[in-house]
């Protein structure tokens, strides 16, 4: 995360605008924590930009999840380790 470019005013506004007493009333500790954590992480995504290197890693991870190869996998295999006739 790039905390130097974070918009803490917006973070405070987003979290401060939630009526916490009403939202947490009648819930257990674990449920309250989960609710708070969910709201906090959502606000964090909106207010704290990621560094470019982290964004690149997330894109690579997303590609792997979608069936592509990560740079590490490609470097690990190298062109000399590709099975003939399969393209893999």
C-alpha positions as a printed NumPy array, in Angstrom:
array([[  0.   ,   0.   ,   0.   ],
       [  1.141,   3.512,  -0.733],
       [  0.235,   5.248,   2.525],
       [  1.86 ,   8.506,   1.404],
       [ -0.85 ,   8.915,  -1.241],
       [ -3.72 ,   7.675,   0.949],
       [ -6.818,   9.823,   1.365],
       [ -7.267,   9.55 ,   5.135],
       [ -9.958,  12.226,   5.138],
       [-12.146,  10.086,   2.889],
       [-11.346,   6.984,   4.969],
       [-12.463,   8.797,   8.104],
       [-15.597,  10.046,   6.335],
       [-16.525,   6.586,   5.024],
       [-16.079,   4.853,   8.37 ],
       [-17.526,   7.762,  10.351],
       [-20.694,   7.787,   8.291],
       [-21.707,   4.324,   9.487],
       [-24.068,   4.287,  12.493],
       [-21.915,   1.785,  14.401],
       [-24.088,   1.585,  17.525],
       [-27.081,   0.551,  15.446],
       [-25.073,  -1.663,  13.078],
       [-23.427,  -3.629,  15.885],
       [-26.368,  -3.787,  18.298],
       [-27.356,  -7.333,  19.253],
       [-24.396,  -8.97 ,  17.53 ],
       [-21.669, -11.087,  19.074],
       [-18.02 , -10.092,  19.189],
       [-17.023, -12.214,  16.201],
       [-19.905, -10.913,  14.11 ],
       [-19.083,  -7.3  ,  15.069],
       [-15.433,  -7.803,  14.152],
       [-16.351,  -9.341,  10.786],
       [-18.719,  -6.478,   9.979],
       [-16.168,  -3.826,  10.963],
       [-13.385,  -5.596,   9.073],
       [-15.517,  -5.825,   5.93 ],
       [-16.332,  -2.086,   6.019],
       [-12.74 ,  -1.154,   6.845],
       [-11.217,  -3.204,   4.017],
       [-13.723,  -1.819,   1.52 ],
       [-12.909,   1.75 ,   2.616],
       [ -9.188,   0.962,   2.493],
       [ -9.465,  -0.227,  -1.112],
       [-11.102,   3.077,  -2.047],
       [ -8.743,   5.339,  -0.086],
       [ -5.288,   3.758,  -0.138],
       [ -3.713,   3.213,  -3.551],
       [ -1.382,   0.287,  -4.147],
       [  2.238,   0.673,  -5.147],
       [  2.947,  -0.166,  -8.766],
       [  4.977,  -3.294,  -7.933],
       [  2.11 ,  -4.65 ,  -5.827],
       [ -0.4  ,  -3.863,  -8.586],
       [  1.788,  -5.787, -11.036],
       [  1.955,  -8.804,  -8.69 ],
       [ -1.824,  -8.734,  -8.269],
       [ -2.27 ,  -8.679, -12.041],
       [  0.088, -11.655, -12.381],
       [ -1.803, -13.499,  -9.634],
       [ -5.064, -12.738, -11.393],
       [ -3.647, -14.1  , -14.648],
       [ -2.588, -17.319, -12.925],
       [ -6.043, -17.693, -11.383],
       [ -7.545, -17.298, -14.855],
       [ -5.276, -20.009, -16.251],
       [ -2.301, -17.975, -17.48 ],
       [  1.321, -18.359, -16.426],
       [  3.048, -16.155, -13.907],
       [  6.457, -14.709, -14.648],
       [  7.967, -17.007, -12.001],
       [  6.458, -20.078, -13.681],
       [  7.72 , -19.003, -17.095],
       [ 11.205, -18.224, -15.738],
       [ 11.26 , -21.51 , -13.825],
       [ 10.427, -23.543, -16.932],
       [ 12.457, -21.496, -19.352],
       [ 12.338, -22.099, -23.102],
       [ 14.619, -25.142, -22.793],
       [ 12.181, -26.99 , -20.495],
       [  9.153, -26.761, -22.781],
       [  7.804, -30.183, -23.697],
       [  7.971, -30.781, -27.404],
       [  4.707, -30.826, -29.294],
       [  2.594, -29.63 , -26.358],
       [  3.484, -25.939, -26.21 ],
       [  3.722, -26.251, -22.42 ]])
